[in-house]
């Protein structure tokens, strides 16, 4: 199977790339020209790496690849000084370029190209990231509905993903690093938010399950990926402190909730369960794995 994967140097994208290489998939990876490929250093030379941000070159690469599946994980969280235009360009425009390129591709298979989109479970009022991701999901759905013979769009709502090698700007990594290095104090919200934490290995297996069962999805469809269980942020942080043996003072309640804070995020995993997928990494095991990998 030929897979065109965006965001290939990122946390999720690189994990998918490494896994699918072991499964013998034909991979085309899209990365920025300046991207460091440390997470991809173990990949064989047979993997095609496309280094560009130019719209015309991205579209041409998709047409050249003529993939069976496009997996879109590239995104901008807006945490590194990006402008609103930067966030919109990555989260909305890039995906739309990929969708149009899929429509323009001379695909050899009689079935439509499948587009797996790494979506968000956050409401559009939470942040510009959430707004743009939600808008792209709507665009993907609408375009697929209008071109059912050429495109199948599956939106994958991923819960609170974590694991070794994640970006330090993420909340989970921030907490783990603070406790691992015994920082004197960690300023936090009250921690009442309920979150569904899912280890990267389980997310990768879920994507692979969806990939294999893609023909059982509708032309425009959606599925949720998570453990199916929610714990409070406070419980998560306290568990990290316990597992690391940290002496860090957890200062709950000194940081206000952000505007429109989502207080409950948990996946409905019934559909994935029906496909035979179950999470295999418990939160305690996942945290130990993540912490051990950072030593």
Backbone as JSON, one array per atom type, in Angstrom:
{
  "sequence": "XXXXXXXXXXXXXXXXXXXXXXXXXXXXXXXXXXXXXXXXXXXXXXXXXXXXXXXXXXXXXXXXXXXXXXXXXXXXXXXXXXXXXXXXXXXXXXXXXXXXXXXXXXXXXXXXXXXXXXXXXXXXXXXXXXXXXXXXXXXXXXXXXXXXXXXXXXXXXXXXXXXXXXXXXXXXXXXXXXXXXXXXXXXXXXXXXXXXXXXXXXXXXXXXXXXXXXXXXXXXXXXXXXXXXXXXXXXXXXXXXXXXXXXXXXXXXXXXXXXXXXXXXXXXXXXXXXXXXXXXXXXXXXXXXXXXXXX",
  "N": [[0.84, -1.19, 0.0], [0.49, 2.24, -0.76], [1.35, 5.08, 1.0], [0.85, 8.46, 1.66], [2.22, 10.65, 3.81], [1.83, 13.36, 5.96], [3.42, 15.82, 8.13], [5.48, 14.27, 9.01], [7.8, 14.36, 10.54], [6.99, 14.94, 13.03], [5.64, 14.19, 16.34], [3.44, 12.26, 16.31], [3.37, 11.69, 13.51], [5.98, 10.7, 12.93], [6.03, 8.43, 14.51], [4.04, 6.89, 13.31], [5.23, 6.58, 10.78], [7.57, 5.09, 11.38], [6.39, 2.74, 12.3], [4.82, 1.85, 10.1], [6.77, 1.35, 8.21], [7.88, -1.01, 9.19], [5.79, -2.63, 8.59], [5.95, -2.94, 5.93], [4.95, -1.0, 4.19], [4.67, 1.32, 1.44], [6.1, 4.31, 1.65], [5.63, 7.82, 1.42], [6.87, 10.76, 2.56], [6.06, 13.91, 3.85], [7.78, 16.81, 4.68], [9.0, 19.88, 6.19], [11.43, 22.02, 4.54], [13.53, 22.79, 6.28], [13.43, 21.0, 8.33], [14.62, 18.95, 10.96], [15.58, 15.57, 10.91], [15.7, 13.75, 13.01], [13.92, 12.04, 14.39], [13.33, 10.33, 12.37], [15.53, 8.96, 11.63], [16.07, 6.25, 11.56], [14.83, 5.18, 9.39], [14.65, 3.38, 6.26], [16.41, 3.88, 3.08], [14.62, 3.57, 1.06], [12.31, 4.91, 1.61], [10.41, 7.63, 0.55], [11.18, 10.99, 0.8], [9.81, 14.11, 0.91], [10.7, 17.34, 0.71], [9.35, 20.26, 1.21], [7.46, 23.34, 1.27], [6.03, 24.57, -0.56], [3.06, 25.17, -2.25], [2.41, 24.3, -4.9], [4.4, 22.38, -5.33], [3.85, 20.52, -3.35], [1.32, 19.6, -4.14], [2.05, 18.48, -6.6], [3.73, 16.43, -5.72], [1.92, 14.73, -4.42], [0.38, 13.94, -6.6], [2.37, 12.63, -8.09], [3.02, 10.56, -6.36], [0.63, 9.15, -6.26], [-1.09, 8.0, -4.17], [-2.6, 5.35, -2.18], [-3.62, 6.01, 0.21], [-3.86, 9.02, 2.06], [-2.39, 10.38, 4.84], [-2.9, 12.73, 7.18], [-1.18, 14.48, 9.4], [0.13, 16.79, 9.97], [0.26, 19.89, 11.67], [-0.43, 23.06, 13.29], [-0.04, 24.31, 16.46], [0.07, 26.83, 17.4], [1.69, 27.66, 19.46], [4.23, 28.63, 19.37], [4.75, 31.25, 18.71], [3.49, 31.63, 16.28], [1.58, 33.35, 13.81], [-1.94, 34.16, 13.4], [-2.5, 33.73, 10.73], [-0.47, 31.94, 10.03], [-1.24, 29.68, 11.52], [-3.73, 29.11, 10.37], [-2.91, 28.62, 7.75], [-1.41, 26.25, 7.94], [-3.21, 24.45, 9.23], [-5.58, 24.56, 7.82], [-5.38, 25.44, 5.07], [-3.24, 23.85, 3.96], [-4.21, 21.22, 4.25], [-6.42, 21.36, 2.56], [-5.21, 21.75, 0.11], [-4.04, 19.23, -0.16], [-6.34, 17.64, -0.33], [-7.45, 18.56, -2.75], [-5.4, 17.83, -4.47], [-5.57, 15.09, -4.26], [-7.99, 14.66, -5.56], [-7.2, 15.36, -8.1], [-5.47, 13.41, -8.82], [-4.32, 10.71, -10.79], [-5.44, 7.94, -10.0], [-4.78, 4.53, -9.67], [-6.25, 2.48, -8.52], [-9.62, 1.24, -8.25], [-11.16, 2.0, -6.14], [-11.91, 4.85, -4.01], [-9.39, 7.32, -3.06], [-8.28, 7.21, 0.24], [-8.5, 9.5, 2.88], [-7.03, 10.07, 5.8], [-7.52, 11.97, 8.52], [-5.88, 13.57, 11.14], [-7.61, 14.72, 13.59], [-9.23, 17.0, 15.92], [-10.47, 16.95, 19.3], [-11.36, 19.08, 20.6], [-13.53, 21.88, 21.14], [-14.45, 24.44, 18.75], [-14.25, 26.97, 19.89], [-12.23, 27.01, 21.71], [-9.54, 27.56, 20.97], [-7.44, 29.07, 18.4], [-6.16, 27.05, 17.06], [-7.91, 24.84, 17.53], [-10.2, 25.85, 16.3], [-9.42, 26.14, 13.58], [-8.74, 23.49, 12.95], [-11.2, 22.22, 13.31], [-12.68, 23.5, 11.35], [-11.33, 22.58, 9.06], [-11.95, 19.86, 9.14], [-14.64, 19.98, 8.52], [-14.5, 20.98, 5.91], [-13.13, 18.86, 4.65], [-14.99, 16.79, 4.89], [-17.14, 17.85, 3.39], [-16.0, 18.09, 0.81], [-15.39, 15.43, 0.21], [-17.97, 14.31, 0.18], [-18.94, 15.47, -2.11], [-17.43, 14.29, -4.02], [-17.56, 11.37, -4.23], [-16.62, 9.18, -5.68], [-13.93, 9.55, -5.86], [-12.76, 10.15, -3.4], [-12.43, 9.34, 0.04], [-13.11, 10.49, 3.22], [-11.92, 10.39, 6.44], [-12.26, 11.44, 9.61], [-10.27, 11.61, 12.42], [-10.63, 11.78, 15.72], [-8.48, 12.54, 18.15], [-7.65, 11.87, 21.48], [-6.04, 12.94, 24.58], [-2.95, 12.63, 23.8], [0.16, 11.03, 24.54], [3.65, 10.28, 25.31], [7.01, 8.84, 24.85], [9.4, 11.18, 23.63], [7.73, 13.26, 22.92], [6.68, 16.63, 22.1], [8.04, 19.33, 23.96], [6.43, 21.45, 24.51], [3.97, 20.51, 25.07], [1.4, 19.81, 27.48], [1.5, 17.39, 28.99], [4.18, 16.52, 28.68], [5.5, 18.7, 29.75], [4.76, 18.57, 32.47], [5.83, 16.06, 33.19], [8.59, 16.5, 32.75], [9.07, 18.58, 34.59], [8.66, 17.28, 37.03], [10.46, 15.16, 36.84], [12.89, 16.46, 36.93], [12.76, 17.49, 39.41], [11.77, 20.12, 39.89], [11.29, 23.01, 41.92], [8.65, 24.02, 42.2], [5.46, 23.67, 40.69], [3.3, 25.37, 38.82], [-0.19, 25.28, 38.52], [-3.52, 24.76, 37.14], [-6.7, 24.36, 38.86], [-7.18, 21.8, 38.19], [-9.45, 20.26, 37.62], [-10.39, 19.42, 35.19], [-11.45, 16.79, 33.11], [-9.74, 14.32, 31.43], [-8.88, 12.14, 28.71], [-6.34, 10.07, 28.57], [-4.02, 8.8, 26.26], [-1.66, 6.49, 25.16], [1.05, 6.86, 22.84], [1.76, 4.52, 21.41], [-0.61, 3.06, 21.4], [-2.21, 4.8, 19.98], [-1.01, 4.71, 17.45], [-1.48, 2.02, 16.77], [-4.24, 2.17, 16.62], [-4.62, 3.9, 14.43], [-3.54, 2.25, 12.46], [-5.34, 0.15, 12.51], [-7.67, 1.47, 11.66], [-6.8, 2.15, 9.11], [-6.6, -0.39, 7.9], [-9.26, -1.14, 7.94], [-10.55, 0.63, 6.35], [-12.27, 0.51, 4.15], [-14.69, -0.04, 5.25], [-15.74, 2.24, 6.2], [-17.78, 5.19, 5.82], [-18.16, 7.5, 3.02], [-17.79, 10.09, 3.96], [-16.71, 10.31, 7.13], [-16.26, 9.69, 10.68], [-14.27, 9.0, 13.58], [-13.39, 8.16, 16.94], [-10.44, 8.23, 18.97], [-9.05, 7.0, 21.82], [-8.53, 6.11, 25.29], [-10.93, 5.65, 26.4], [-11.49, 6.15, 28.97], [-11.64, 8.64, 31.49], [-9.63, 10.8, 33.48], [-9.03, 13.15, 36.13], [-7.15, 16.14, 35.54], [-5.71, 16.86, 37.75], [-5.39, 14.38, 39.07], [-3.81, 13.1, 37.18], [-1.43, 14.66, 37.22], [-0.64, 14.29, 39.88], [-0.16, 11.55, 39.8], [2.02, 11.44, 38.04], [3.93, 12.71, 39.64], [4.12, 10.83, 41.71], [5.06, 8.53, 40.35], [7.54, 9.41, 39.4], [8.77, 10.0, 41.75], [9.13, 12.56, 42.65], [9.9, 15.63, 44.42], [8.68, 17.92, 43.91], [6.62, 20.74, 44.48], [3.22, 20.75, 44.0], [1.33, 23.16, 42.85], [-1.72, 23.7, 42.87], [-4.4, 25.47, 41.38], [-3.41, 28.04, 41.11], [-3.11, 28.92, 38.56], [-5.28, 30.27, 36.23], [-8.17, 28.85, 34.6], [-8.21, 28.57, 31.03], [-9.95, 30.6, 28.67], [-13.12, 29.34, 27.77], [-12.51, 26.73, 28.51], [-12.33, 23.24, 28.04], [-14.04, 20.96, 29.92], [-14.57, 18.26, 30.01], [-13.3, 15.61, 28.28], [-13.49, 12.73, 26.57], [-13.11, 9.65, 24.89], [-15.43, 7.93, 22.78], [-15.18, 4.71, 22.4], [-16.39, 2.55, 21.21], [-16.72, 1.9, 18.48], [-14.09, 1.41, 17.58], [-13.53, -0.72, 19.26], [-15.3, -2.58, 18.21], [-13.98, -3.09, 15.87], [-11.94, -4.6, 16.8], [-9.86, -3.41, 18.14], [-8.14, -2.55, 21.12], [-7.0, -0.5, 23.82], [-3.67, -0.99, 24.95], [-1.78, -0.1, 26.7], [-1.51, 0.9, 29.93], [-2.16, 3.83, 31.97], [-0.28, 4.16, 34.04], [1.77, 2.41, 33.2], [2.37, 3.62, 30.77], [3.32, 6.13, 31.57], [5.61, 5.38, 33.01], [7.09, 4.27, 30.94], [7.48, 6.54, 29.33], [8.89, 8.24, 31.06], [11.19, 6.67, 31.6], [12.34, 6.64, 29.09], [13.32, 9.19, 28.78], [15.58, 9.39, 30.25]],
  "CA": [[0.0, 0.0, 0.0], [1.26, 3.48, -0.82], [0.83, 6.05, 1.96], [1.44, 9.8, 1.66], [2.09, 11.06, 5.21], [2.29, 14.71, 6.29], [3.83, 15.94, 9.54], [6.21, 13.03, 9.24], [8.86, 14.53, 11.54], [6.36, 15.22, 14.3], [5.49, 13.11, 17.32], [2.57, 11.23, 15.77], [3.77, 11.33, 12.16], [7.19, 9.87, 12.93], [5.68, 7.13, 15.09], [3.34, 6.16, 12.26], [6.2, 6.24, 9.73], [8.41, 3.99, 11.85], [5.57, 1.53, 12.39], [4.4, 1.39, 8.78], [7.95, 0.77, 7.54], [7.98, -2.4, 9.63], [4.69, -3.36, 7.97], [6.22, -3.06, 4.5], [4.19, -0.03, 3.39], [5.42, 2.23, 0.57], [5.87, 5.6, 2.3], [6.04, 9.14, 0.95], [6.78, 11.61, 3.75], [6.16, 15.36, 3.6], [8.37, 17.57, 5.79], [9.49, 21.2, 5.83], [12.83, 21.97, 4.09], [14.48, 22.99, 7.38], [13.14, 20.05, 9.4], [15.59, 17.95, 11.38], [14.95, 14.26, 10.75], [16.17, 12.86, 14.06], [12.92, 11.01, 14.68], [13.19, 9.46, 11.2], [16.89, 8.53, 11.26], [16.15, 4.79, 11.42], [14.07, 4.74, 8.22], [15.49, 2.98, 5.13], [16.48, 4.82, 1.96], [13.5, 3.35, 0.15], [11.24, 5.85, 1.96], [10.49, 8.88, -0.21], [11.04, 12.17, 1.65], [9.52, 15.3, 0.12], [11.0, 18.51, 1.53], [8.83, 21.49, 0.6], [6.24, 23.97, 1.79], [5.41, 25.22, -1.71], [1.78, 24.55, -2.56], [2.47, 23.61, -6.19], [5.26, 21.21, -5.2], [3.12, 19.54, -2.53], [0.3, 19.02, -5.0], [2.73, 17.64, -7.58], [4.23, 15.24, -5.03], [0.77, 13.84, -4.22], [0.04, 13.37, -7.9], [3.44, 11.68, -8.44], [2.92, 9.38, -5.48], [-0.62, 8.44, -6.53], [-1.22, 7.14, -3.0], [-3.87, 4.72, -1.82], [-4.06, 6.68, 1.43], [-3.17, 10.21, 2.56], [-2.53, 10.51, 6.3], [-2.57, 14.13, 7.42], [-0.94, 14.75, 10.82], [0.77, 18.1, 10.12], [-0.61, 20.89, 12.28], [0.19, 24.14, 14.05], [-0.76, 24.56, 17.71], [0.12, 28.25, 17.7], [2.38, 27.85, 20.75], [5.61, 29.05, 19.15], [4.78, 32.58, 18.12], [2.88, 31.68, 14.96], [0.46, 34.26, 13.64], [-3.2, 33.51, 13.05], [-2.38, 33.3, 9.35], [0.37, 30.74, 10.04], [-2.06, 28.58, 12.03], [-4.73, 28.81, 9.35], [-2.23, 28.1, 6.58], [-1.05, 24.85, 8.2], [-4.32, 23.61, 9.66], [-6.72, 24.6, 6.91], [-5.02, 25.52, 3.66], [-2.43, 22.7, 3.55], [-5.09, 20.07, 4.1], [-7.27, 21.56, 1.39], [-4.33, 21.48, -1.03], [-3.92, 17.77, -0.25], [-7.63, 17.12, -0.8], [-7.58, 18.86, -4.18], [-4.41, 17.01, -5.17], [-6.13, 13.74, -4.31], [-9.01, 14.67, -6.62], [-6.52, 15.52, -9.39], [-4.53, 12.3, -9.0], [-4.72, 9.58, -11.62], [-5.31, 6.83, -9.08], [-4.96, 3.28, -10.41], [-7.26, 1.65, -7.86], [-10.99, 1.65, -8.55], [-11.73, 2.59, -4.94], [-11.42, 6.22, -3.79], [-8.28, 7.55, -2.15], [-8.72, 7.45, 1.62], [-7.82, 10.6, 3.56], [-7.13, 9.96, 7.26], [-7.17, 13.26, 9.1], [-5.7, 13.65, 12.59], [-8.45, 15.85, 13.98], [-9.2, 17.46, 17.31], [-11.7, 16.73, 20.08], [-11.67, 20.34, 21.24], [-14.5, 22.73, 20.48], [-13.81, 25.51, 17.98], [-14.1, 28.2, 20.67], [-11.14, 26.86, 22.68], [-8.31, 28.19, 20.48], [-7.35, 29.16, 16.94], [-5.83, 25.69, 16.62], [-9.13, 24.04, 17.51], [-11.1, 26.43, 15.3], [-8.96, 25.81, 12.23], [-8.84, 22.04, 12.76], [-12.61, 21.91, 13.16], [-13.08, 23.98, 10.03], [-10.8, 21.69, 8.03], [-12.74, 18.63, 9.16], [-15.87, 20.26, 7.78], [-14.13, 21.06, 4.49], [-12.83, 17.51, 4.17], [-16.25, 16.07, 4.78], [-17.93, 18.4, 2.29], [-15.35, 17.77, -0.46], [-15.57, 13.99, -0.03], [-19.38, 14.08, -0.17], [-19.14, 15.93, -3.48], [-16.59, 13.5, -4.93], [-17.53, 10.04, -3.6], [-15.88, 8.21, -6.49], [-12.49, 9.85, -5.82], [-12.22, 10.48, -2.08], [-13.08, 8.98, 1.29], [-12.52, 11.32, 4.28], [-12.15, 9.87, 7.78], [-11.74, 12.35, 10.63], [-9.9, 10.84, 13.6], [-10.54, 12.63, 16.9], [-7.5, 11.95, 19.08], [-7.68, 12.42, 22.83], [-4.79, 13.48, 25.12], [-1.88, 11.71, 23.42], [1.44, 11.28, 25.22], [4.61, 9.2, 25.14], [8.41, 9.24, 24.71], [9.77, 12.0, 22.49], [6.73, 14.27, 22.57], [7.12, 18.02, 22.14], [8.09, 19.86, 25.33], [5.4, 22.46, 24.7], [2.74, 19.82, 25.46], [1.18, 19.81, 28.93], [1.96, 16.15, 29.61], [5.64, 16.52, 28.71], [5.89, 19.75, 30.69], [4.59, 18.05, 33.83], [6.8, 14.98, 33.39], [9.93, 17.09, 32.86], [9.15, 19.33, 35.85], [8.78, 16.33, 38.14], [11.68, 14.36, 36.69], [14.03, 17.28, 37.35], [12.49, 17.99, 40.75], [11.63, 21.57, 39.98], [10.74, 23.31, 43.25], [7.22, 24.31, 42.2], [4.79, 23.56, 39.4], [2.05, 26.14, 38.87], [-1.22, 24.54, 37.81], [-4.93, 25.1, 37.39], [-7.28, 23.52, 39.9], [-7.04, 20.41, 37.72], [-10.73, 19.54, 37.62], [-10.71, 18.97, 33.85], [-11.36, 15.35, 32.89], [-9.07, 14.04, 30.17], [-8.68, 10.76, 28.3], [-4.94, 9.97, 28.18], [-3.79, 7.64, 25.39], [-0.24, 6.36, 24.82], [1.34, 6.94, 21.41], [1.74, 3.19, 20.79], [-2.01, 2.7, 21.18], [-2.71, 5.66, 18.89], [-0.47, 4.16, 16.2], [-2.22, 0.8, 16.47], [-5.59, 2.57, 16.23], [-4.53, 4.39, 13.05], [-3.33, 1.1, 11.58], [-6.62, -0.56, 12.47], [-8.56, 2.25, 10.79], [-6.26, 2.0, 7.77], [-6.96, -1.71, 7.39], [-10.71, -1.28, 7.83], [-11.03, 1.86, 5.73], [-13.38, 0.26, 3.21], [-15.92, -0.19, 6.03], [-16.17, 3.58, 6.58], [-18.52, 5.94, 4.83], [-17.4, 8.46, 2.22], [-17.44, 11.11, 4.95], [-16.92, 9.57, 8.38], [-15.45, 10.14, 11.82], [-14.07, 8.0, 14.62], [-12.65, 8.7, 18.08], [-9.34, 7.41, 19.48], [-8.69, 7.29, 23.2], [-8.63, 4.93, 26.14], [-12.32, 5.48, 26.8], [-11.59, 6.48, 30.39], [-11.15, 9.99, 31.79], [-9.19, 11.11, 34.84], [-8.82, 14.59, 36.26], [-5.78, 16.62, 35.35], [-5.06, 16.8, 39.07], [-4.99, 12.99, 39.29], [-2.7, 12.82, 36.28], [-0.21, 15.3, 37.72], [-0.25, 13.59, 41.12], [0.39, 10.25, 39.42], [3.38, 11.7, 37.53], [4.8, 12.97, 40.8], [4.33, 9.57, 42.42], [5.88, 7.62, 39.54], [8.9, 9.95, 39.32], [9.32, 10.18, 43.09], [9.53, 13.96, 42.73], [9.58, 16.44, 45.6], [8.09, 19.15, 43.38], [5.35, 21.16, 45.05], [2.17, 20.93, 43.01], [0.58, 24.35, 43.29], [-2.98, 23.69, 42.16], [-5.32, 26.59, 41.53], [-2.79, 29.37, 40.93], [-3.25, 29.26, 37.15], [-6.71, 30.26, 35.88], [-8.55, 28.11, 33.4], [-8.27, 29.4, 29.84], [-11.31, 30.88, 28.22], [-13.81, 28.22, 27.12], [-11.83, 25.48, 28.85], [-13.13, 22.01, 27.95], [-13.96, 20.29, 31.22], [-14.68, 16.81, 29.85], [-12.93, 15.05, 26.98], [-13.31, 11.28, 26.67], [-13.47, 9.03, 23.62], [-16.36, 6.82, 22.64], [-14.32, 3.74, 21.72], [-17.17, 1.39, 20.79], [-16.46, 1.53, 17.08], [-12.77, 0.79, 17.52], [-13.66, -2.03, 19.9], [-15.97, -3.46, 17.24], [-12.96, -3.45, 14.89], [-10.98, -5.47, 17.45], [-8.8, -2.65, 18.8], [-8.24, -2.2, 22.53], [-5.74, 0.08, 24.32], [-2.85, -2.01, 25.62], [-0.84, 0.54, 27.62], [-2.18, 1.61, 31.01], [-1.57, 5.15, 32.22], [0.92, 3.98, 34.86], [2.8, 1.83, 32.34], [2.76, 4.61, 29.78], [4.14, 7.15, 32.21], [6.92, 4.78, 33.3], [7.77, 4.16, 29.65], [7.85, 7.89, 28.91], [9.92, 8.73, 31.98], [12.41, 5.91, 31.39], [12.9, 7.0, 27.78], [13.94, 10.52, 28.85], [16.83, 9.32, 31.01]],
  "C": [[0.88, 1.25, 0.0], [0.57, 4.53, 0.05], [1.58, 7.37, 1.82], [1.15, 10.41, 3.02], [2.64, 12.46, 5.43], [2.63, 14.78, 7.78], [4.72, 14.79, 9.96], [7.34, 13.15, 10.27], [8.29, 14.81, 12.92], [6.21, 13.99, 15.18], [4.65, 11.96, 16.76], [3.04, 10.76, 14.4], [4.97, 10.4, 12.12], [6.9, 8.48, 13.51], [4.94, 6.26, 14.07], [4.31, 5.7, 11.18], [7.05, 5.04, 10.15], [7.64, 2.67, 11.88], [5.25, 0.99, 11.01], [5.56, 0.88, 7.94], [8.09, -0.69, 7.92], [6.88, -3.26, 9.02], [4.84, -3.47, 6.45], [5.46, -2.1, 3.62], [5.14, 0.85, 2.58], [5.11, 3.66, 1.03], [6.44, 6.77, 1.52], [5.8, 10.11, 2.1], [6.98, 13.07, 3.39], [6.68, 16.05, 4.85], [8.79, 18.95, 5.28], [10.96, 21.1, 5.41], [13.84, 22.03, 5.24], [14.34, 21.95, 8.49], [14.31, 19.12, 9.68], [14.91, 16.59, 11.42], [15.41, 13.25, 11.81], [15.21, 11.73, 14.37], [12.79, 9.99, 13.56], [14.52, 8.84, 10.79], [16.98, 7.03, 11.0], [15.46, 4.28, 10.16], [15.01, 4.38, 7.06], [15.44, 3.99, 4.0], [15.33, 4.67, 0.98], [12.32, 4.28, 0.43], [11.46, 7.15, 1.19], [10.25, 10.06, 0.74], [10.92, 13.4, 0.76], [9.71, 16.51, 1.03], [10.5, 19.78, 0.83], [7.66, 22.03, 1.4], [5.49, 24.67, 0.65], [4.16, 24.45, -2.14], [1.84, 23.73, -3.85], [3.3, 22.33, -6.09], [4.6, 20.12, -4.36], [2.08, 18.83, -3.38], [0.92, 18.08, -6.03], [3.23, 16.35, -6.95], [3.1, 14.24, -4.79], [0.4, 13.17, -5.54], [1.08, 12.34, -8.34], [3.33, 10.4, -7.63], [1.72, 8.52, -5.83], [-0.94, 7.48, -5.39], [-2.59, 6.46, -2.91], [-4.5, 5.48, -0.65], [-3.22, 7.93, 1.67], [-3.45, 10.3, 4.05], [-2.0, 11.88, 6.68], [-2.44, 14.39, 8.92], [-0.29, 16.11, 11.04], [-0.22, 19.1, 10.73], [0.23, 21.98, 12.95], [-0.66, 24.41, 15.28], [-0.79, 26.05, 18.06], [0.83, 28.57, 19.0], [3.77, 28.45, 20.6], [5.7, 30.38, 18.42], [4.18, 32.68, 16.73], [1.75, 32.71, 14.94], [-0.81, 33.46, 13.35], [-3.17, 32.98, 11.62], [-1.54, 32.04, 9.24], [-0.45, 29.52, 10.46], [-3.07, 28.15, 10.97], [-4.09, 28.16, 8.13], [-1.9, 26.62, 6.75], [-2.28, 23.98, 8.42], [-5.49, 23.57, 8.7], [-6.28, 24.55, 5.44], [-4.23, 24.3, 3.19], [-3.31, 21.48, 3.32], [-5.96, 20.16, 2.86], [-6.48, 21.35, 0.11], [-4.2, 19.96, -1.24], [-5.2, 17.14, -0.78], [-7.78, 17.35, -2.31], [-6.61, 18.02, -5.0], [-4.9, 15.57, -5.3], [-7.17, 13.63, -5.42], [-8.37, 14.71, -8.0], [-5.61, 14.35, -9.73], [-5.14, 11.2, -9.88], [-4.48, 8.31, -10.83], [-5.65, 5.53, -9.8], [-6.05, 2.39, -9.82], [-8.66, 2.16, -8.2], [-11.67, 2.28, -7.35], [-11.18, 3.99, -4.73], [-10.18, 6.26, -2.91], [-8.85, 7.84, -0.77], [-7.85, 8.54, 2.24], [-8.07, 10.44, 5.05], [-6.64, 11.26, 7.87], [-7.04, 13.17, 10.61], [-6.42, 14.9, 13.08], [-8.29, 16.23, 15.44], [-10.52, 17.14, 17.99], [-12.14, 18.01, 20.77], [-12.7, 21.13, 20.45], [-13.83, 23.89, 19.8], [-13.59, 26.8, 18.76], [-12.94, 28.14, 21.66], [-9.88, 27.61, 22.26], [-8.37, 28.3, 18.97], [-6.97, 27.81, 16.35], [-7.1, 24.86, 16.48], [-10.11, 24.54, 16.45], [-10.69, 25.99, 13.9], [-9.03, 24.32, 11.95], [-10.29, 21.63, 12.55], [-13.12, 22.33, 11.78], [-12.57, 23.06, 8.92], [-11.57, 20.37, 7.98], [-14.03, 18.81, 8.38], [-15.6, 20.35, 6.28], [-13.87, 19.66, 3.92], [-14.08, 16.69, 3.94], [-17.05, 16.53, 3.57], [-17.33, 18.03, 0.93], [-15.52, 16.29, -0.8], [-17.0, 13.69, -0.47], [-19.66, 14.47, -1.62], [-18.35, 15.11, -4.5], [-16.46, 12.06, -4.41], [-16.77, 8.98, -4.39], [-14.37, 8.4, -6.42], [-11.91, 9.93, -4.41], [-13.1, 9.93, -0.96], [-12.37, 9.75, 2.42], [-12.92, 10.77, 5.64], [-11.47, 10.79, 8.79], [-11.5, 11.58, 11.92], [-9.69, 11.79, 14.77], [-9.66, 11.99, 17.95], [-7.58, 12.65, 20.43], [-6.28, 12.84, 23.27], [-3.65, 12.48, 24.91], [-0.59, 12.06, 24.16], [2.39, 10.11, 24.94], [6.02, 9.74, 24.97], [8.63, 10.09, 23.47], [8.77, 13.05, 22.1], [7.32, 15.67, 22.75], [7.04, 18.57, 23.56], [7.07, 20.96, 25.57], [4.07, 21.82, 25.14], [2.62, 19.77, 26.99], [1.75, 18.55, 29.59], [3.48, 16.12, 29.74], [6.15, 17.56, 29.7], [5.83, 19.26, 32.13], [5.63, 16.98, 34.13], [8.21, 15.55, 33.58], [10.1, 17.84, 34.17], [9.37, 18.39, 37.03], [10.07, 15.52, 38.04], [12.91, 15.13, 37.15], [13.82, 17.93, 38.72], [12.47, 19.5, 40.83], [10.9, 21.91, 41.28], [9.21, 23.44, 43.26], [6.66, 24.21, 40.8], [3.44, 24.25, 39.52], [1.02, 25.49, 37.97], [-2.59, 25.15, 38.0], [-5.45, 24.24, 38.53], [-7.29, 22.05, 39.49], [-8.32, 19.6, 37.71], [-11.11, 19.0, 36.25], [-10.52, 17.45, 33.76], [-10.81, 15.11, 31.5], [-8.85, 12.54, 29.98], [-7.25, 10.65, 27.77], [-4.7, 8.67, 27.41], [-2.33, 7.62, 24.94], [-0.05, 6.3, 23.31], [1.3, 5.57, 20.73], [0.31, 2.74, 20.5], [-2.63, 3.55, 20.07], [-2.25, 5.11, 17.54], [-1.23, 2.9, 15.81], [-3.65, 1.12, 16.05], [-5.6, 3.07, 14.79], [-4.37, 3.21, 12.08], [-4.6, 0.27, 11.43], [-7.6, 0.15, 11.53], [-8.12, 2.12, 9.33], [-6.71, 0.67, 7.14], [-8.46, -1.83, 7.13], [-11.36, -0.12, 7.08], [-12.22, 1.65, 4.79], [-14.72, 0.12, 3.92], [-16.46, 1.16, 6.52], [-16.98, 4.21, 5.46], [-17.62, 6.89, 4.07], [-16.95, 9.64, 3.07], [-17.75, 10.53, 6.31], [-16.01, 10.12, 9.46], [-15.37, 9.02, 12.85], [-13.2, 8.61, 15.72], [-11.59, 7.7, 18.56], [-8.97, 7.88, 20.87], [-8.79, 6.02, 24.01], [-10.07, 4.61, 26.5], [-12.56, 5.76, 28.27], [-10.99, 7.86, 30.64], [-10.74, 10.1, 33.25], [-8.99, 12.61, 34.93], [-7.36, 14.93, 36.0], [-5.01, 16.57, 36.68], [-4.56, 15.39, 39.36], [-3.8, 12.62, 38.42], [-1.39, 13.39, 36.83], [0.28, 14.62, 39.0], [0.35, 12.22, 40.82], [1.8, 10.41, 38.86], [4.34, 11.93, 38.67], [5.12, 11.68, 41.55], [5.27, 8.65, 41.66], [7.33, 8.1, 39.48], [9.57, 10.05, 40.69], [9.75, 11.61, 43.35], [9.16, 14.59, 44.08], [8.94, 17.76, 45.19], [6.77, 19.48, 44.07], [4.35, 21.42, 43.93], [1.23, 22.02, 43.48], [-0.71, 24.47, 42.47], [-3.79, 24.95, 42.44], [-4.73, 27.96, 41.32], [-2.86, 29.84, 39.48], [-4.74, 29.21, 36.79], [-6.97, 29.35, 34.68], [-8.55, 29.07, 32.21], [-9.73, 29.61, 29.46], [-11.87, 29.67, 27.48], [-13.1, 26.88, 27.35], [-12.78, 24.29, 28.73], [-12.97, 21.24, 29.25], [-14.1, 18.78, 31.15], [-14.34, 16.42, 28.42], [-12.66, 13.56, 27.18], [-13.83, 10.65, 25.38], [-14.57, 8.0, 23.78], [-15.63, 5.77, 21.79], [-15.07, 2.52, 21.18], [-16.83, 0.94, 19.38], [-15.11, 0.86, 16.92], [-12.8, -0.59, 18.17], [-14.31, -3.04, 18.95], [-14.99, -3.91, 16.15], [-11.88, -4.36, 15.48], [-9.84, -4.76, 18.14], [-9.13, -2.42, 20.26], [-6.95, -1.5, 22.94], [-4.97, -0.96, 25.12], [-1.91, -1.43, 26.67], [-1.62, 1.31, 28.68], [-1.49, 2.94, 31.25], [-0.3, 5.02, 33.05], [2.06, 3.43, 34.01], [3.3, 2.84, 31.32], [3.64, 5.7, 30.35], [5.54, 6.61, 32.53], [7.74, 4.68, 32.01], [8.3, 5.51, 29.2], [8.99, 8.43, 29.75], [11.24, 8.01, 31.77], [13.11, 6.31, 30.11], [13.62, 8.34, 27.8], [15.26, 10.49, 29.62], [18.03, 9.17, 30.09]]
}
